[in-house]
Amino acid sequence: MMKLHLICVGKLKESYWRDAFAEYEKRLGQFCNFSLTELPECRLPSDPSAAQIAAALEKEGEWIEKASTGSKVIALCIEGKQFSSVEFAEKMESYGVQGYGSIDFIIGSSFGLSQRVKEKADLRISFSPMTFPHQLARVMLMEQIYRAFQIINHGKYHK
């Protein structure tokens, strides 16, 4: 059974995001071994400079690298490639066929990910050129992972 590890900077603060996340986490149990690592977000002033943001992203990047299992790494970032749900499912299935038993998914802070984390990722994906709250992006990723497993296993969820 494939192992999926979600590494996120920040926590889900509102209960409705936690409930939605928990629902997809429960559903994924039949398809994979899922784990979540939530890392702290670096504290920044209300109007941070570019240098302060860069330093925070580097620090968060160090924490992300320590949390990563060294498996296939998929980073969510605005400059990533956009996939249809079927294409995303095919990509996940191809990793399994190629013998990769685990995938790390990475979601950075509200300022994104360090360049180093992006460069080390095996794949960078983006949901849209639109900007979404990071809490929503986490739920959207879980839904798409669940949808991918439904597609791979010919389930009725994806129409």
C-alpha positions as a Markdown table, in Angstrom:
| # | Residue | x | y | z |
|---|---|---|---|---|
| 1 | Met | 0.0 | 0.0 | 0.0 |
| 2 | Met | 1.4 | 3.4 | -1.0 |
| 3 | Lys | 2.4 | 5.8 | 1.7 |
| 4 | Leu | 1.4 | 9.5 | 1.4 |
| 5 | His | 2.9 | 12.1 | 3.6 |
| 6 | Leu | 1.5 | 15.6 | 3.7 |
| 7 | Ile | 3.9 | 18.3 | 5.0 |
| 8 | Cys | 2.3 | 21.6 | 5.7 |
| 9 | Val | 3.5 | 24.9 | 7.1 |
| 10 | Gly | 0.8 | 26.1 | 9.5 |
| 11 | Lys | -2.3 | 24.5 | 11.0 |
| 12 | Leu | -5.9 | 24.3 | 10.1 |
| 13 | Lys | -7.5 | 26.9 | 12.5 |
| 14 | Glu | -11.2 | 26.7 | 11.8 |
| 15 | Ser | -13.1 | 23.6 | 12.7 |
| 16 | Tyr | -14.9 | 23.4 | 9.3 |
| 17 | Trp | -11.5 | 23.0 | 7.5 |
| 18 | Arg | -10.4 | 20.4 | 10.0 |
| 19 | Asp | -13.7 | 18.5 | 9.6 |
| 20 | Ala | -13.3 | 18.5 | 5.8 |
| 21 | Phe | -9.7 | 17.4 | 6.0 |
| 22 | Ala | -10.6 | 14.6 | 8.4 |
| 23 | Glu | -13.3 | 13.4 | 6.1 |
| 24 | Tyr | -10.9 | 12.9 | 3.2 |
| 25 | Glu | -8.2 | 11.5 | 5.5 |
| 26 | Lys | -10.7 | 8.9 | 6.6 |
| 27 | Arg | -11.7 | 8.1 | 3.0 |
| 28 | Leu | -8.0 | 7.7 | 2.0 |
| 29 | Gly | -7.6 | 4.9 | 4.5 |
| 30 | Gln | -8.8 | 2.3 | 2.1 |
| 31 | Phe | -6.2 | 3.3 | -0.5 |
| 32 | Cys | -3.0 | 4.4 | 1.2 |
| 33 | Asn | -1.2 | 4.9 | 4.5 |
| 34 | Phe | -1.6 | 8.6 | 5.1 |
| 35 | Ser | 0.4 | 10.8 | 7.5 |
| 36 | Leu | 0.4 | 14.5 | 8.2 |
| 37 | Thr | 3.2 | 16.7 | 9.5 |
| 38 | Glu | 2.3 | 20.3 | 10.4 |
| 39 | Leu | 5.2 | 22.6 | 10.8 |
| 40 | Pro | 5.2 | 26.0 | 12.5 |
| 41 | Glu | 5.0 | 29.2 | 10.3 |
| 42 | Cys | 7.8 | 31.6 | 10.9 |
| 43 | Arg | 6.6 | 34.7 | 12.7 |
| 44 | Leu | 6.9 | 37.9 | 10.6 |
| 45 | Pro | 6.0 | 41.5 | 11.2 |
| 46 | Ser | 2.7 | 42.8 | 9.8 |
| 47 | Asp | 4.6 | 44.4 | 6.8 |
| 48 | Pro | 7.6 | 42.2 | 6.3 |
| 49 | Ser | 10.5 | 43.2 | 4.0 |
| 50 | Ala | 11.5 | 41.0 | 1.1 |
| 51 | Ala | 14.6 | 40.0 | 3.0 |
| 52 | Gln | 12.5 | 39.0 | 6.1 |
| 53 | Ile | 10.2 | 36.9 | 3.9 |
| 54 | Ala | 13.2 | 35.2 | 2.2 |
| 55 | Ala | 14.7 | 34.4 | 5.5 |
| 56 | Ala | 11.5 | 32.9 | 6.8 |
| 57 | Leu | 11.0 | 30.8 | 3.7 |
| 58 | Glu | 14.6 | 29.5 | 4.1 |
| 59 | Lys | 14.0 | 28.5 | 7.7 |
| 60 | Glu | 10.7 | 26.9 | 6.8 |
| 61 | Gly | 12.4 | 25.1 | 4.0 |
| 62 | Glu | 14.9 | 23.6 | 6.4 |
| 63 | Trp | 12.1 | 22.3 | 8.5 |
| 64 | Ile | 10.3 | 20.9 | 5.4 |
| 65 | Glu | 13.5 | 19.1 | 4.3 |
| 66 | Lys | 13.9 | 17.5 | 7.8 |
| 67 | Ala | 10.3 | 16.3 | 7.7 |
| 68 | Ser | 10.6 | 14.8 | 4.2 |
| 69 | Thr | 11.0 | 11.1 | 3.9 |
| 70 | Gly | 13.2 | 11.3 | 0.8 |
| 71 | Ser | 10.5 | 9.7 | -1.4 |
| 72 | Lys | 8.9 | 11.3 | -4.4 |
| 73 | Val | 8.2 | 14.9 | -3.6 |
| 74 | Ile | 5.3 | 17.0 | -5.0 |
| 75 | Ala | 5.3 | 20.7 | -4.1 |
| 76 | Leu | 2.3 | 22.9 | -4.5 |
| 77 | Cys | 3.3 | 26.3 | -5.8 |
| 78 | Ile | 1.9 | 28.9 | -8.1 |
| 79 | Glu | 4.4 | 28.3 | -10.9 |
| 80 | Gly | 3.7 | 24.5 | -10.9 |
| 81 | Lys | 2.1 | 22.6 | -13.7 |
| 82 | Gln | -1.7 | 22.3 | -13.8 |
| 83 | Phe | -3.2 | 18.9 | -14.3 |
| 84 | Ser | -6.7 | 17.6 | -14.9 |
| 85 | Ser | -7.9 | 15.2 | -12.3 |
| 86 | Val | -7.3 | 12.3 | -14.7 |
| 87 | Glu | -3.8 | 13.5 | -15.5 |
| 88 | Phe | -3.0 | 13.8 | -11.8 |
| 89 | Ala | -4.3 | 10.3 | -11.2 |
| 90 | Glu | -2.2 | 9.0 | -14.0 |
| 91 | Lys | 0.9 | 10.7 | -12.5 |
| 92 | Met | 0.2 | 9.2 | -9.1 |
| 93 | Glu | -0.3 | 5.7 | -10.6 |
| 94 | Ser | 2.9 | 6.0 | -12.6 |
| 95 | Tyr | 4.9 | 6.6 | -9.4 |
| 96 | Gly | 3.4 | 3.4 | -8.0 |
| 97 | Val | 4.2 | 1.4 | -11.2 |
| 98 | Gln | 7.8 | 2.8 | -11.2 |
| 99 | Gly | 8.2 | 1.3 | -7.7 |
| 100 | Tyr | 7.9 | 4.5 | -5.6 |
| 101 | Gly | 6.1 | 3.4 | -2.4 |
| 102 | Ser | 5.7 | 6.8 | -0.9 |
| 103 | Ile | 5.0 | 10.4 | -1.9 |
| 104 | Asp | 5.5 | 13.6 | 0.1 |
| 105 | Phe | 3.2 | 16.5 | -0.7 |
| 106 | Ile | 4.3 | 19.9 | 0.4 |
| 107 | Ile | 2.3 | 23.0 | 1.1 |
| 108 | Gly | 4.2 | 26.0 | 2.2 |
| 109 | Ser | 3.2 | 29.1 | 4.2 |
| 110 | Ser | 1.2 | 32.0 | 2.9 |
| 111 | Phe | 4.4 | 33.3 | 1.4 |
| 112 | Gly | 5.0 | 30.1 | -0.5 |
| 113 | Leu | 8.0 | 27.8 | -0.5 |
| 114 | Ser | 11.8 | 28.5 | -0.6 |
| 115 | Gln | 13.4 | 28.2 | -4.0 |
| 116 | Arg | 15.5 | 25.3 | -2.6 |
| 117 | Val | 12.4 | 23.3 | -1.7 |
| 118 | Lys | 10.9 | 23.9 | -5.2 |
| 119 | Glu | 14.1 | 22.8 | -6.9 |
| 120 | Lys | 14.3 | 19.6 | -4.9 |
| 121 | Ala | 10.7 | 18.7 | -5.7 |
| 122 | Asp | 10.2 | 15.9 | -8.3 |
| 123 | Leu | 7.0 | 17.6 | -9.4 |
| 124 | Arg | 5.5 | 21.1 | -8.8 |
| 125 | Ile | 1.8 | 21.4 | -9.2 |
| 126 | Ser | -0.6 | 24.3 | -9.2 |
| 127 | Phe | -4.4 | 24.1 | -8.9 |
| 128 | Ser | -5.0 | 27.3 | -10.8 |
| 129 | Pro | -3.5 | 30.7 | -11.5 |
| 130 | Met | -5.9 | 32.0 | -8.9 |
| 131 | Thr | -4.8 | 32.4 | -5.3 |
| 132 | Phe | -6.5 | 30.3 | -2.6 |
| 133 | Pro | -6.2 | 30.4 | 1.2 |
| 134 | His | -3.7 | 27.8 | 2.3 |
| 135 | Gln | -6.3 | 26.1 | 4.5 |
| 136 | Leu | -8.6 | 25.6 | 1.5 |
| 137 | Ala | -5.7 | 24.4 | -0.7 |
| 138 | Arg | -5.0 | 21.7 | 1.9 |
| 139 | Val | -8.6 | 20.4 | 1.7 |
| 140 | Met | -8.5 | 20.7 | -2.2 |
| 141 | Leu | -5.4 | 18.6 | -2.3 |
| 142 | Met | -6.9 | 15.9 | -0.1 |
| 143 | Glu | -10.0 | 15.9 | -2.3 |
| 144 | Gln | -7.9 | 15.5 | -5.5 |
| 145 | Ile | -5.8 | 12.8 | -3.9 |
| 146 | Tyr | -8.9 | 10.9 | -3.0 |
| 147 | Arg | -10.4 | 11.5 | -6.5 |
| 148 | Ala | -7.1 | 10.2 | -8.0 |
| 149 | Phe | -7.4 | 6.9 | -6.1 |
| 150 | Gln | -11.0 | 6.6 | -7.1 |
| 151 | Ile | -10.0 | 7.1 | -10.8 |
| 152 | Ile | -7.2 | 4.6 | -10.5 |
| 153 | Asn | -9.5 | 2.1 | -8.9 |
| 154 | His | -12.4 | 2.8 | -11.3 |
| 155 | Gly | -14.6 | 4.1 | -8.5 |
| 156 | Lys | -17.9 | 5.9 | -9.1 |
| 157 | Tyr | -16.8 | 9.1 | -7.3 |
| 158 | His | -15.2 | 10.7 | -10.4 |
| 159 | Lys | -17.7 | 11.4 | -13.2 |
